[in-house]
Amino acid sequence: MDIRKQQKDYIISFWGSNLTYREIARKVNDKFSTQYWDSERVRDVIRKYRRKQDRIEANKLLEKLEDNNPSLEIRRAKRNKILILSDLHIPFHREELFDIVEKHKNEIRAIVFAGDVLDCFEISKYPSINNYPIENELIDAIDIFKRIRNIVGFTVELILIYGNHDNRWKKYIANMHQKKLYKFINPNILEMLKSGFTLYENGEEQRYDGIPDLKIINSWYVNINNELICCHPNNFSKIDIKNAKMAIEHFISRGEQFSTVCVAHSHHQAETTRYLGKYGIETGCMCKPFDYSKGYTSARPQDNGYVLIAFDENGKVNKNESKVYTLDYIDGIDENSQIKIEF
């Protein structure tokens, strides 16, 4: 038997015990004379095993119900869709986020968070009299993804890509004067949602655990099965559907294989069913309106919403079952601008 398989089986044997992941890691390292295992790797093994057991138990329950009720037809949920949520800008996300995940949880195989997951408000180059510490954004985001994981269980992949706001962190570090400190700081802020992070303040250490099974793509786009590309380009156009068309042109020129592209960043929604033989969607956003657009008559209200991409039995995008959802706009008339004068 492969030595790694033996180690994993040994780890699984502690499932349901009162031992912590760190204690289990210590035991397996001692038994097999290795230093490979730590708490995160142990947690990943146990969670994958638990996920597998949950699927087995669910199938057994369905078979039992069908055997006991021969006249009862049970339709197994067909997980043939991917939910795309872009531009959350945590902590300025729309509260409907959790309701949306709950609504679609039984039909999706994955959720793609298509960039600008965090706002990185504190390190923005734009002036503001308000402040929200970057560590609070990270803490909020970890709590949000834990809540989402609890809603969807462990059969749904949570995939995150980078947007321009997420990359503010990397730019901020690059501008630091103490260059020798680079090696101690993770430049990829979304990785910190996965691995966790530690704060040192006033002589005290505070550890925040991440969510190890998040899938972080250290890029501005992800290509899923050479069929669906989700991306968050740095540039965008104010012209309807122009962003999707530019993305299609770009990925064709790179030689990427795909049939459909979903483009974030512009905070607007648009759709083209046929451009250069491809299907293009602009996703809208899942954040509240920002103050910096106020006072600009050239600015148009953002489109809040999300996208659900369906796949057929051959693994190809099914345009007929895919859908762009639009949420109600929440920032209309400015009440502070309204006065009455008696005549």
Buried (B, 14 or more C-beta within 10 A) or exposed (E): EEEEEEBBEBBBEBEEEEBEBBEBBBBBBEEBEEEEBEBBBBBBBBBBBBBEEEEEEBEEEEEEEEEEEEEEEEEEEEBBBBBBBBBBBBBBBBEBBBEBBEBBBBBBBBBBBBBBBBBBBBBEEEEEEEEBEBBBBBBBBBEBBEEBBEEBBBBBBBBBBBBBBBBBBBEBBEEEEEEEEEEEEEBBBBBBBBBBBEEEEEEEEEEBBBBBBBEBBEEBBBBBEEBBBBBBBEEBBEEBBBBBBBBBEBBBEEEBEBBBBBBBBBBBBBBBEEBEEBBBBBBBBBBBBBEEBEEEEEEEEBBBBBBBBBBEEEEBBBBEEBEBBEBEEEBEEEEEEEEEEEE
